[in-house]
Amino acid sequence: MSFNSFGNLLKVTTYGESHGTAIGGVIDGFPAGLKVDFEAIQEELNRRKPGQSKIVTQRKEPDTVEFLSGLFEGKTTGTSIGFVIRNTNQKSKDYNNNTNVYRPSHADFTYDQKYGFRDFRGGGRSSARETANWVVAGALAKQLISSIQINAFTSSVGEISLDIPYQELDFTKTESNIVRCPDDASAERMITKIKEIRKAGDTIGGIITCVAQNVPVGLGEPIFHKLHAELGKAMLSINAVKGFEFGSGFSGSKMKGSEHNDVFNADGSTQSNLSGGIQGGISNGMDIYFKVAFKPVATIMSSQQTINSENELTEITGKGRHDPCVVPRAVPIIEAMTALVLADYWLLNKTRKI
Ligand SMILES: C=C(O[C@@H]1CC(C(=O)O)=C[C@@H](OP(=O)(O)O)[C@H]1O)C(=O)O
């Protein structure tokens, strides 16, 4: 068992800390013969990288990925794909007051208690910097299952939410603004909110909606590897995620079966899709959709009571470069993790029927 790995047949194993030399990973089980679009991979990394706009962390990283193995003449060889992303813009002195003091609601306390020792610079392995690795693997997975369209977008920031059904949105507009909301008016309000929050030295949470379309029927294993359970695990593995709501989610609990059932059409499609494209843990060919809730980033720029490693009460104020809201940069992370899950189960499904 590897606790730094994700996936079954298509497995990514990662390494790295925010202020170490580099982050990176090894992707195992990727089939041979895919012509790789390297620009598309870098483009996904650019959507996630720090320093990309005024409403995110100002750490400046090019996040250039270098592939070390598993590729020849631009194609995957079927062997393990190794890659590295160098860290270039660490400012470790921002964490000098963190050596034995814990940021409230950060991983500082639990890492220290669990291991008795931690890399306090930038949160070490607990940093969301790790997610750049997932974006590399996810971008490759997207290319493997290119007939499936995966679109995530910011659907709320704090109390500001986009209440338009996803079917009425134009996903090509998601990248037209820095908060990654496909509705201009909502995007503007969200951006204003994040700027206000940043100015106040505070942070705020939000929600990302993700939709996967043109998913083949049959992905997902029936009991402990239900497709939505795997998606839930993937999403809840993302830093700062506190909620995962699939299909009708919690609102379905208020409905009657006669209202909630997705009635079939003769072609196997359904008239409604409150199941969110998965029934019995297996994709049914309808759109897969879910929401992911992010808490406000733990590091805030005002003083809060905390403790140190001697269990003495003290105060801490965040320093350095942090996201006032992690949601705009998390959109490509959610797409990447969705692609990894779907590609993994797409490969597995090839072994399930003669
Ligand atoms: C570096 C990234 O985000 C970082 C996530 C992060 C944290 O505590 O998670 C803290 C900040 O990093 P640091 O203070 O170590 O420079 C962010 O900039 C990134 O996403 O690539």
The ligand as a Gaussian input file, in Angstrom:
#p B3LYP/6-31G(d) Opt

LIG

0 1
 C        2.748000      27.409000      -3.797000
 C        1.466000      27.203000      -4.011000
 O        0.468000      27.594000      -3.173000
 C        0.767000      27.802000      -1.842000
 C       -0.187000      27.061000      -0.969000
 C        0.100000      27.328000       0.446000
 C       -0.473000      26.385000       1.406000
 O       -0.287000      26.564000       2.633000
 O       -1.146000      25.420000       0.996000
 C        0.851000      28.435000       0.858000
 C        1.482000      29.344000      -0.115000
 O        2.788000      28.902000      -0.412000
 P        4.126000      29.398000       0.253000
 O        3.792000      30.254000       1.422000
 O        4.785000      28.130000       0.598000
 O        4.865000      30.130000      -0.827000
 C        0.793000      29.276000      -1.450000
 O        1.459000      30.084000      -2.355000
 C        1.000000      26.492000      -5.195000
 O       -0.216000      26.231000      -5.266000
 O        1.805000      26.158000      -6.072000

